[in-house]
Amino acid sequence: MNAPRAWLIWTIGVLAYLVAVAQRTSFGVSGLEATERFHASAAAISFFTVLQLLVYAGLQIPVGLLVDRFGSRAMIASGAVLMGLGQLQLAYADAVPAGVLGRVLVGAGDAMTFVSVIRLVPIWFAPARVPLVTQLTGMSGQLGQLISVVPFALVLHSAGWNTAFLALSSLSALAVVLVLALLRDVPPGHPPRESGQGLRATGVTLARAWKQPGTRLGLWCHFTVQFSGNVFAMSWGYPFLVSAQGLNAATVSALMGLFVVTSILVGPLFGTFVARHPMRRSAMVLLITAAIALAWAAVLLLPGRAPLWLLALLVVALAIGGPGSMIGFDFARTFNPSHRIGTATGIVNVGGFVAALLTIYLVGVILDVLHTSGFSGGELYGLASFRIALSVQFLFLLVGTVLILMTRRKVRRQMAAQGVHVPPLLVSLANQRRRRVELRRERLAKQKSPTP
């Protein structure tokens, strides 16, 4: 593993992932144009994103199995081809079914990318660097959202629908060329990947990855801390801030920019923490969960509209959930052998997106019910209705927290059987404090002792 070569491989993978995030989020900034182009209702337009995420989540486990079998290079290139075809289809679509087909292709290609890039990290980097590089991977992908928010939006509004989506399609073509030319699955001298396995062996690999408690702990960590940020950024955040909180478009854009910047800045800090304190990863996830729950409670329970500073704190808490969810992939890495990492990563990656899909759907249903019943007073996106609808998130946060605690107990029993004991957090903190006091006393004693 030569360091410059490893970073080159990682850079190519991250560029492909950045392009995938740009493709994933591009429809979010073209909702008004899509409504006009397809002559569709708001419900029909929201179906584009829901179906895209459904395809993404549904393919995570199959993609994990395939990347273990065929390698990252083939999967990343195939994903970029599918996304390019999807955006090409969308560029010329003029009816809802044709547009939905384009987003399905984008969701399928997007699903192939992240798991494949993450699989490269433990193969090309030393174990001590893996947590930080994993966080850098997620952080770099956030820049793709900026591509869709700024240059893509500018091209869309100035040059039109066809030109904007053709430009995105050309980005995928560039990613295919770079991946095939420069990316390699393993370093020179690395044991070759096992030859293709049959369906029975594939089923065994999947079963073993699932039975590993560490994989399930990663899944529930991802489930709990990632979904709320996705619900906010990809679906209900904009109408909540504009219609319920009364903010103008410029302020909402600034808050969304804060969301991206916070994710980028916090990622390396979490990576460093995980590398230094691998036994306290789940504690960090639970702390992030509590921060998200408290932020939402403060905003939703406050009488009247929330002040801007409190909404900014909410955005920061939700943004932290993205890098926090990357801790789940670290569980998949450390509790599974290298030939099973792709499968385990795919299982983990299902969590947050399934929770986001369910939450987006339930929030929409609750808003419709409140509007139909007359509770909202004819205002579909009123503050009172949003308070009730968005409270469904607390159910998912609670369920996720309980499952994390239950699964962590199983993981620690497994570790104890292997001779690794994790003391309770308070005991560990007390021991660290005692050791610091003892070291301080030893230094003072040396300073007072006469020199020979």
Contacts in CASP RR format, 6 or more apart in sequence:
PFRMAT RR
TARGET T0000
AUTHOR 0000-0000-0000
METHOD contacts of the structure
MODEL  1
MNAPRAWLIWTIGVLAYLVAVAQRTSFGVSGLEATERFHASAAAISFFTV
LQLLVYAGLQIPVGLLVDRFGSRAMIASGAVLMGLGQLQLAYADAVPAGV
LGRVLVGAGDAMTFVSVIRLVPIWFAPARVPLVTQLTGMSGQLGQLISVV
PFALVLHSAGWNTAFLALSSLSALAVVLVLALLRDVPPGHPPRESGQGLR
ATGVTLARAWKQPGTRLGLWCHFTVQFSGNVFAMSWGYPFLVSAQGLNAA
TVSALMGLFVVTSILVGPLFGTFVARHPMRRSAMVLLITAAIALAWAAVL
LLPGRAPLWLLALLVVALAIGGPGSMIGFDFARTFNPSHRIGTATGIVNV
GGFVAALLTIYLVGVILDVLHTSGFSGGELYGLASFRIALSVQFLFLLVG
TVLILMTRRKVRRQMAAQGVHVPPLLVSLANQRRRRVELRRERLAKQKSP
TP
1 124 0 8 1.000
1 125 0 8 1.000
1 126 0 8 1.000
1 187 0 8 1.000
2 187 0 8 1.000
5 124 0 8 1.000
5 187 0 8 1.000
6 124 0 8 1.000
6 125 0 8 1.000
6 187 0 8 1.000
8 182 0 8 1.000
9 120 0 8 1.000
9 124 0 8 1.000
9 182 0 8 1.000
9 183 0 8 1.000
9 184 0 8 1.000
10 120 0 8 1.000
10 121 0 8 1.000
10 124 0 8 1.000
10 125 0 8 1.000
10 133 0 8 1.000
10 137 0 8 1.000
12 178 0 8 1.000
12 179 0 8 1.000
12 182 0 8 1.000
12 183 0 8 1.000
13 72 0 8 1.000
13 76 0 8 1.000
13 117 0 8 1.000
13 120 0 8 1.000
13 179 0 8 1.000
13 183 0 8 1.000
14 117 0 8 1.000
14 136 0 8 1.000
14 137 0 8 1.000
14 140 0 8 1.000
14 141 0 8 1.000
15 175 0 8 1.000
15 178 0 8 1.000
16 76 0 8 1.000
16 80 0 8 1.000
16 113 0 8 1.000
16 117 0 8 1.000
16 175 0 8 1.000
16 178 0 8 1.000
16 179 0 8 1.000
16 183 0 8 1.000
17 113 0 8 1.000
17 114 0 8 1.000
17 117 0 8 1.000
17 137 0 8 1.000
17 138 0 8 1.000
17 140 0 8 1.000
17 141 0 8 1.000
18 140 0 8 1.000
18 141 0 8 1.000
18 143 0 8 1.000
18 144 0 8 1.000
18 147 0 8 1.000
19 80 0 8 1.000
19 83 0 8 1.000
19 144 0 8 1.000
19 171 0 8 1.000
19 172 0 8 1.000
19 174 0 8 1.000
19 175 0 8 1.000
20 79 0 8 1.000
20 80 0 8 1.000
20 83 0 8 1.000
20 109 0 8 1.000
20 110 0 8 1.000
20 113 0 8 1.000
20 114 0 8 1.000
21 110 0 8 1.000
21 141 0 8 1.000
21 142 0 8 1.000
21 143 0 8 1.000
21 144 0 8 1.000
21 145 0 8 1.000
21 147 0 8 1.000
21 148 0 8 1.000
22 144 0 8 1.000
22 145 0 8 1.000
22 147 0 8 1.000
22 148 0 8 1.000
22 152 0 8 1.000
22 168 0 8 1.000
22 171 0 8 1.000
23 83 0 8 1.000
23 84 0 8 1.000
23 87 0 8 1.000
23 106 0 8 1.000
23 110 0 8 1.000
23 168 0 8 1.000
23 171 0 8 1.000
23 172 0 8 1.000
24 52 0 8 1.000
24 56 0 8 1.000
24 106 0 8 1.000
24 107 0 8 1.000
24 110 0 8 1.000
25 144 0 8 1.000
25 145 0 8 1.000
25 148 0 8 1.000
25 149 0 8 1.000
25 234 0 8 1.000
26 87 0 8 1.000
26 148 0 8 1.000
26 152 0 8 1.000
26 165 0 8 1.000
26 168 0 8 1.000
27 34 0 8 1.000
27 48 0 8 1.000
27 49 0 8 1.000
27 52 0 8 1.000
27 103 0 8 1.000
28 49 0 8 1.000
28 148 0 8 1.000
28 234 0 8 1.000
29 148 0 8 1.000
29 149 0 8 1.000
29 152 0 8 1.000
29 153 0 8 1.000
29 156 0 8 1.000
30 153 0 8 1.000
30 156 0 8 1.000
30 161 0 8 1.000
30 164 0 8 1.000
31 45 0 8 1.000
33 156 0 8 1.000
33 160 0 8 1.000
33 161 0 8 1.000
34 40 0 8 1.000
34 45 0 8 1.000
34 48 0 8 1.000
35 41 0 8 1.000
35 42 0 8 1.000
35 45 0 8 1.000
37 94 0 8 1.000
37 161 0 8 1.000
38 44 0 8 1.000
38 45 0 8 1.000
38 93 0 8 1.000
38 94 0 8 1.000
38 95 0 8 1.000
38 96 0 8 1.000
38 99 0 8 1.000
40 96 0 8 1.000
44 96 0 8 1.000
46 235 0 8 1.000
47 100 0 8 1.000
48 99 0 8 1.000
48 100 0 8 1.000
48 103 0 8 1.000
49 103 0 8 1.000
49 234 0 8 1.000
49 235 0 8 1.000
50 357 0 8 1.000
50 360 0 8 1.000
50 361 0 8 1.000
51 100 0 8 1.000
51 103 0 8 1.000
51 104 0 8 1.000
52 103 0 8 1.000
52 104 0 8 1.000
52 106 0 8 1.000
52 107 0 8 1.000
52 110 0 8 1.000
53 107 0 8 1.000
53 234 0 8 1.000
53 353 0 8 1.000
53 356 0 8 1.000
53 357 0 8 1.000
53 360 0 8 1.000
54 357 0 8 1.000
55 104 0 8 1.000
55 107 0 8 1.000
55 108 0 8 1.000
55 111 0 8 1.000
56 107 0 8 1.000
56 108 0 8 1.000
56 110 0 8 1.000
56 111 0 8 1.000
56 353 0 8 1.000
57 111 0 8 1.000
57 350 0 8 1.000
57 351 0 8 1.000
57 353 0 8 1.000
57 354 0 8 1.000
57 357 0 8 1.000
58 111 0 8 1.000
58 350 0 8 1.000
59 107 0 8 1.000
59 108 0 8 1.000
59 111 0 8 1.000
59 112 0 8 1.000
60 111 0 8 1.000
60 115 0 8 1.000
60 346 0 8 1.000
60 347 0 8 1.000
60 349 0 8 1.000
60 350 0 8 1.000
60 353 0 8 1.000
61 206 0 8 1.000
61 343 0 8 1.000
61 346 0 8 1.000
61 347 0 8 1.000
61 350 0 8 1.000
63 75 0 8 1.000
63 111 0 8 1.000
63 112 0 8 1.000
63 115 0 8 1.000
63 116 0 8 1.000
63 346 0 8 1.000
64 115 0 8 1.000
64 342 0 8 1.000
64 343 0 8 1.000
64 345 0 8 1.000
64 346 0 8 1.000
65 202 0 8 1.000
65 205 0 8 1.000
65 206 0 8 1.000
65 342 0 8 1.000
65 343 0 8 1.000
66 75 0 8 1.000
66 112 0 8 1.000
67 75 0 8 1.000
67 112 0 8 1.000
67 115 0 8 1.000
67 116 0 8 1.000
67 119 0 8 1.000
67 342 0 8 1.000
68 119 0 8 1.000
68 205 0 8 1.000
68 339 0 8 1.000
68 340 0 8 1.000
68 341 0 8 1.000
68 342 0 8 1.000
68 343 0 8 1.000
69 193 0 8 1.000
69 196 0 8 1.000
69 197 0 8 1.000
69 202 0 8 1.000
71 116 0 8 1.000
71 119 0 8 1.000
71 185 0 8 1.000
71 193 0 8 1.000
72 116 0 8 1.000
72 117 0 8 1.000
72 119 0 8 1.000
72 120 0 8 1.000
72 183 0 8 1.000
72 185 0 8 1.000
73 179 0 8 1.000
73 180 0 8 1.000
73 183 0 8 1.000
73 184 0 8 1.000
73 185 0 8 1.000
75 112 0 8 1.000
75 113 0 8 1.000
75 115 0 8 1.000
75 116 0 8 1.000
76 112 0 8 1.000
76 113 0 8 1.000
76 116 0 8 1.000
76 117 0 8 1.000
76 175 0 8 1.000
76 179 0 8 1.000
76 183 0 8 1.000
77 176 0 8 1.000
77 179 0 8 1.000
77 180 0 8 1.000
78 109 0 8 1.000
78 112 0 8 1.000
79 108 0 8 1.000
79 109 0 8 1.000
79 110 0 8 1.000
79 112 0 8 1.000
79 113 0 8 1.000
80 109 0 8 1.000
80 113 0 8 1.000
80 172 0 8 1.000
80 173 0 8 1.000
80 175 0 8 1.000
80 176 0 8 1.000
80 179 0 8 1.000
81 109 0 8 1.000
81 172 0 8 1.000
81 176 0 8 1.000
82 105 0 8 1.000
82 106 0 8 1.000
82 107 0 8 1.000
82 108 0 8 1.000
82 109 0 8 1.000
82 112 0 8 1.000
83 105 0 8 1.000
83 106 0 8 1.000
83 107 0 8 1.000
83 109 0 8 1.000
83 110 0 8 1.000
83 172 0 8 1.000
84 105 0 8 1.000
84 106 0 8 1.000
84 168 0 8 1.000
84 169 0 8 1.000
84 172 0 8 1.000
84 173 0 8 1.000
85 102 0 8 1.000
85 105 0 8 1.000
85 169 0 8 1.000
86 101 0 8 1.000
86 102 0 8 1.000
86 103 0 8 1.000
86 105 0 8 1.000
86 106 0 8 1.000
86 169 0 8 1.000
87 102 0 8 1.000
87 106 0 8 1.000
87 165 0 8 1.000
87 166 0 8 1.000
87 168 0 8 1.000
87 169 0 8 1.000
87 172 0 8 1.000
88 165 0 8 1.000
88 166 0 8 1.000
88 169 0 8 1.000
89 98 0 8 1.000
89 99 0 8 1.000
89 101 0 8 1.000
89 102 0 8 1.000
89 105 0 8 1.000
90 99 0 8 1.000
90 102 0 8 1.000
90 103 0 8 1.000
90 106 0 8 1.000
90 165 0 8 1.000
91 161 0 8 1.000
91 162 0 8 1.000
91 164 0 8 1.000
91 165 0 8 1.000
91 166 0 8 1.000
91 169 0 8 1.000
92 98 0 8 1.000
92 162 0 8 1.000
93 99 0 8 1.000
93 101 0 8 1.000
93 102 0 8 1.000
114 349 0 8 1.000
115 342 0 8 1.000
115 345 0 8 1.000
115 346 0 8 1.000
115 349 0 8 1.000
117 137 0 8 1.000
118 134 0 8 1.000
118 137 0 8 1.000
118 329 0 8 1.000
118 341 0 8 1.000
118 342 0 8 1.000
118 345 0 8 1.000
119 341 0 8 1.000
119 342 0 8 1.000
119 345 0 8 1.000
120 183 0 8 1.000
120 185 0 8 1.000
121 130 0 8 1.000
121 133 0 8 1.000
121 134 0 8 1.000
121 137 0 8 1.000
121 333 0 8 1.000
122 130 0 8 1.000
122 333 0 8 1.000
122 338 0 8 1.000
122 341 0 8 1.000
123 185 0 8 1.000
123 186 0 8 1.000
123 187 0 8 1.000
123 190 0 8 1.000
123 338 0 8 1.000
124 186 0 8 1.000
124 187 0 8 1.000
125 133 0 8 1.000
128 275 0 8 1.000
129 275 0 8 1.000
130 275 0 8 1.000
130 330 0 8 1.000
130 333 0 8 1.000
131 271 0 8 1.000
131 272 0 8 1.000
131 274 0 8 1.000
131 275 0 8 1.000
131 278 0 8 1.000
131 330 0 8 1.000
132 268 0 8 1.000
132 271 0 8 1.000
132 272 0 8 1.000
132 275 0 8 1.000
134 271 0 8 1.000
134 326 0 8 1.000
134 329 0 8 1.000
134 330 0 8 1.000
134 333 0 8 1.000
135 267 0 8 1.000
135 268 0 8 1.000
135 270 0 8 1.000
135 271 0 8 1.000
135 274 0 8 1.000
135 323 0 8 1.000
135 326 0 8 1.000
136 267 0 8 1.000
136 268 0 8 1.000
137 326 0 8 1.000
138 267 0 8 1.000
138 323 0 8 1.000
138 326 0 8 1.000
139 263 0 8 1.000
139 264 0 8 1.000
139 267 0 8 1.000
139 268 0 8 1.000
139 323 0 8 1.000
142 260 0 8 1.000
142 263 0 8 1.000
142 264 0 8 1.000
143 260 0 8 1.000
143 264 0 8 1.000
145 233 0 8 1.000
145 260 0 8 1.000
146 257 0 8 1.000
146 260 0 8 1.000
149 253 0 8 1.000
149 256 0 8 1.000
149 257 0 8 1.000
149 260 0 8 1.000
152 164 0 8 1.000
152 167 0 8 1.000
152 168 0 8 1.000
155 163 0 8 1.000
155 164 0 8 1.000
155 167 0 8 1.000
156 164 0 8 1.000
185 193 0 8 1.000
186 192 0 8 1.000
186 193 0 8 1.000
193 339 0 8 1.000
194 339 0 8 1.000
197 205 0 8 1.000
205 339 0 8 1.000
205 340 0 8 1.000
205 343 0 8 1.000
206 343 0 8 1.000
208 340 0 8 1.000
209 215 0 8 1.000
209 336 0 8 1.000
209 340 0 8 1.000
209 343 0 8 1.000
209 344 0 8 1.000
209 347 0 8 1.000
210 216 0 8 1.000
210 347 0 8 1.000
212 335 0 8 1.000
212 336 0 8 1.000
212 344 0 8 1.000
213 335 0 8 1.000
213 407 0 8 1.000
213 410 0 8 1.000
213 411 0 8 1.000
213 414 0 8 1.000
214 331 0 8 1.000
214 332 0 8 1.000
214 334 0 8 1.000
214 335 0 8 1.000
214 407 0 8 1.000
214 411 0 8 1.000
214 414 0 8 1.000
215 331 0 8 1.000
215 332 0 8 1.000
215 335 0 8 1.000
215 336 0 8 1.000
215 344 0 8 1.000
215 347 0 8 1.000
215 348 0 8 1.000
216 347 0 8 1.000
216 407 0 8 1.000
217 282 0 8 1.000
217 328 0 8 1.000
217 331 0 8 1.000
217 335 0 8 1.000
217 404 0 8 1.000
217 407 0 8 1.000
217 408 0 8 1.000
217 411 0 8 1.000
218 327 0 8 1.000
218 328 0 8 1.000
218 329 0 8 1.000
218 331 0 8 1.000
218 332 0 8 1.000
218 348 0 8 1.000
219 328 0 8 1.000
219 347 0 8 1.000
219 348 0 8 1.000
219 350 0 8 1.000
219 351 0 8 1.000
220 351 0 8 1.000
220 400 0 8 1.000
220 403 0 8 1.000
220 404 0 8 1.000
220 407 0 8 1.000
221 281 0 8 1.000
221 282 0 8 1.000
221 285 0 8 1.000
221 324 0 8 1.000
221 325 0 8 1.000
221 327 0 8 1.000
221 328 0 8 1.000
221 331 0 8 1.000
221 348 0 8 1.000
221 404 0 8 1.000
222 325 0 8 1.000
222 328 0 8 1.000
222 329 0 8 1.000
222 348 0 8 1.000
222 349 0 8 1.000
222 351 0 8 1.000
222 352 0 8 1.000
223 351 0 8 1.000
223 352 0 8 1.000
223 354 0 8 1.000
223 355 0 8 1.000
223 396 0 8 1.000
223 400 0 8 1.000
223 403 0 8 1.000
224 285 0 8 1.000
224 289 0 8 1.000
224 355 0 8 1.000
224 396 0 8 1.000
224 397 0 8 1.000
224 400 0 8 1.000
224 401 0 8 1.000
224 403 0 8 1.000
224 404 0 8 1.000
225 285 0 8 1.000
225 288 0 8 1.000
225 289 0 8 1.000
225 292 0 8 1.000
225 321 0 8 1.000
225 322 0 8 1.000
225 324 0 8 1.000
225 325 0 8 1.000
226 321 0 8 1.000
226 322 0 8 1.000
226 324 0 8 1.000
226 325 0 8 1.000
226 351 0 8 1.000
226 352 0 8 1.000
226 353 0 8 1.000
226 355 0 8 1.000
226 356 0 8 1.000
227 351 0 8 1.000
227 352 0 8 1.000
227 353 0 8 1.000
227 355 0 8 1.000
227 356 0 8 1.000
227 359 0 8 1.000
227 393 0 8 1.000
227 396 0 8 1.000
228 292 0 8 1.000
228 296 0 8 1.000
228 318 0 8 1.000
228 321 0 8 1.000
228 359 0 8 1.000
228 393 0 8 1.000
228 396 0 8 1.000
228 397 0 8 1.000
229 259 0 8 1.000
229 318 0 8 1.000
229 319 0 8 1.000
229 321 0 8 1.000
229 322 0 8 1.000
229 356 0 8 1.000
230 352 0 8 1.000
230 353 0 8 1.000
230 356 0 8 1.000
231 237 0 8 1.000
231 356 0 8 1.000
231 359 0 8 1.000
231 360 0 8 1.000
231 363 0 8 1.000
231 393 0 8 1.000
232 240 0 8 1.000
232 259 0 8 1.000
232 315 0 8 1.000
232 318 0 8 1.000
233 256 0 8 1.000
233 259 0 8 1.000
233 318 0 8 1.000
234 356 0 8 1.000
234 360 0 8 1.000
235 360 0 8 1.000
235 363 0 8 1.000
236 360 0 8 1.000
236 363 0 8 1.000
236 364 0 8 1.000
236 386 0 8 1.000
236 390 0 8 1.000
238 252 0 8 1.000
238 256 0 8 1.000
239 381 0 8 1.000
240 381 0 8 1.000
240 386 0 8 1.000
240 390 0 8 1.000
241 247 0 8 1.000
241 251 0 8 1.000
241 252 0 8 1.000
241 255 0 8 1.000
241 311 0 8 1.000
242 248 0 8 1.000
242 249 0 8 1.000
242 252 0 8 1.000
243 379 0 8 1.000
243 381 0 8 1.000
243 382 0 8 1.000
244 305 0 8 1.000
244 381 0 8 1.000
244 382 0 8 1.000
244 383 0 8 1.000
244 385 0 8 1.000
244 386 0 8 1.000
245 305 0 8 1.000
245 306 0 8 1.000
245 311 0 8 1.000
245 383 0 8 1.000
246 305 0 8 1.000
247 255 0 8 1.000
247 308 0 8 1.000
247 311 0 8 1.000
251 308 0 8 1.000
255 311 0 8 1.000
255 312 0 8 1.000
255 315 0 8 1.000
256 315 0 8 1.000
258 312 0 8 1.000
258 315 0 8 1.000
258 316 0 8 1.000
258 319 0 8 1.000
259 315 0 8 1.000
259 318 0 8 1.000
259 319 0 8 1.000
260 319 0 8 1.000
262 315 0 8 1.000
262 316 0 8 1.000
262 319 0 8 1.000
262 320 0 8 1.000
263 319 0 8 1.000
263 320 0 8 1.000
263 322 0 8 1.000
263 323 0 8 1.000
266 319 0 8 1.000
266 320 0 8 1.000
266 323 0 8 1.000
266 324 0 8 1.000
267 323 0 8 1.000
267 324 0 8 1.000
267 326 0 8 1.000
270 284 0 8 1.000
270 323 0 8 1.000
270 324 0 8 1.000
270 326 0 8 1.000
270 327 0 8 1.000
271 323 0 8 1.000
271 326 0 8 1.000
273 280 0 8 1.000
273 284 0 8 1.000
274 281 0 8 1.000
274 284 0 8 1.000
274 327 0 8 1.000
274 330 0 8 1.000
278 330 0 8 1.000
278 334 0 8 1.000
279 422 0 8 1.000
280 425 0 8 1.000
280 428 0 8 1.000
281 327 0 8 1.000
281 328 0 8 1.000
281 330 0 8 1.000
281 331 0 8 1.000
282 327 0 8 1.000
282 404 0 8 1.000
282 408 0 8 1.000
283 425 0 8 1.000
284 324 0 8 1.000
284 327 0 8 1.000
285 324 0 8 1.000
285 327 0 8 1.000
285 328 0 8 1.000
285 404 0 8 1.000
286 401 0 8 1.000
286 404 0 8 1.000
286 405 0 8 1.000
288 320 0 8 1.000
288 321 0 8 1.000
288 324 0 8 1.000
289 397 0 8 1.000
289 400 0 8 1.000
289 401 0 8 1.000
289 404 0 8 1.000
291 317 0 8 1.000
291 320 0 8 1.000
292 317 0 8 1.000
292 318 0 8 1.000
292 320 0 8 1.000
292 321 0 8 1.000
292 397 0 8 1.000
293 394 0 8 1.000
293 397 0 8 1.000
294 317 0 8 1.000
295 313 0 8 1.000
295 314 0 8 1.000
295 317 0 8 1.000
295 318 0 8 1.000
296 314 0 8 1.000
296 390 0 8 1.000
296 393 0 8 1.000
296 394 0 8 1.000
297 394 0 8 1.000
298 306 0 8 1.000
298 310 0 8 1.000
298 313 0 8 1.000
298 314 0 8 1.000
299 306 0 8 1.000
299 310 0 8 1.000
299 311 0 8 1.000
299 314 0 8 1.000
300 386 0 8 1.000
300 387 0 8 1.000
300 390 0 8 1.000
300 391 0 8 1.000
302 310 0 8 1.000
304 383 0 8 1.000
305 383 0 8 1.000
306 314 0 8 1.000
325 352 0 8 1.000
328 348 0 8 1.000
329 345 0 8 1.000
329 348 0 8 1.000
329 349 0 8 1.000
331 348 0 8 1.000
332 341 0 8 1.000
332 342 0 8 1.000
332 344 0 8 1.000
332 345 0 8 1.000
332 346 0 8 1.000
332 347 0 8 1.000
332 348 0 8 1.000
333 341 0 8 1.000
333 344 0 8 1.000
333 345 0 8 1.000
335 344 0 8 1.000
335 411 0 8 1.000
336 343 0 8 1.000
336 344 0 8 1.000
355 396 0 8 1.000
358 396 0 8 1.000
359 392 0 8 1.000
359 393 0 8 1.000
359 396 0 8 1.000
362 389 0 8 1.000
362 392 0 8 1.000
363 389 0 8 1.000
363 390 0 8 1.000
363 392 0 8 1.000
364 389 0 8 1.000
366 385 0 8 1.000
366 388 0 8 1.000
366 389 0 8 1.000
366 392 0 8 1.000
367 376 0 8 1.000
367 380 0 8 1.000
367 381 0 8 1.000
367 385 0 8 1.000
367 386 0 8 1.000
367 389 0 8 1.000
368 380 0 8 1.000
370 376 0 8 1.000
370 385 0 8 1.000
370 388 0 8 1.000
370 389 0 8 1.000
371 377 0 8 1.000
371 378 0 8 1.000
371 379 0 8 1.000
371 380 0 8 1.000
371 385 0 8 1.000
375 384 0 8 1.000
375 385 0 8 1.000
376 382 0 8 1.000
376 384 0 8 1.000
376 385 0 8 1.000
379 385 0 8 1.000
412 422 0 8 1.000
415 421 0 8 1.000
415 422 0 8 1.000
423 431 0 8 1.000
END
